[in-house]
Amino acid sequence: MKVRHVYTGIIIEESLVDKGILKRFRILETKVEEVTERHRTPWLKKWTLDTVEVPDADAQADAMLLSKEITVAHGNAWYADYKNGKTHYVIFHGKVFRIDRSNPKGYTVVKRYGMLVGIPEYQLDFSPKVK
């Protein structure tokens, strides 16, 4: 019997070109955050954060599709991510990182890339110990 490894993570609705992509995911919870200066998205009043669940069988394909729907409008970079106990997908526009959570060096590369495309460092805490 094959063991299923369900992934959970966050997708910010305002980061998407087409919110229809969310139909591919099981939404477990939705939270709305008021935008502050720290968010660095002054053209928005809120962020809608969907906690999603992704079956193991769909994780790679969904990451690739999601990478096409993450916007780069306003010169701002966004990402989405989901993880299980072993693997962490971090998804940017046009780029997907699949990280072995036991290897901290993988997170160094993702953090460097995120900062390169303009994401604030505090939003890139991908410590392997993050639950």
Sequence and secondary structure as in RCSB ss.txt:
>XXXX:A:sequence
MKVRHVYTGIIIEESLVDKGILKRFRILETKVEEVTERHRTPWLKKWTLDTVEVPDADAQADAMLLSKEITVAHG
NAWYADYKNGKTHYVIFHGKVFRIDRSNPKGYTVVKRYGMLVGIPEYQLDFSPKVK
>XXXX:A:secstr
      EEEEEEGGGBS GGGGGGSEEEEEEEEE  GGGT TT SEEEEEEEEE GGGHHHHHHHHHHHB  GGG
   EEEEE SSEEEEEETTEEEEEETT HHHHHHHHHHHHHTT  GGG    TT  
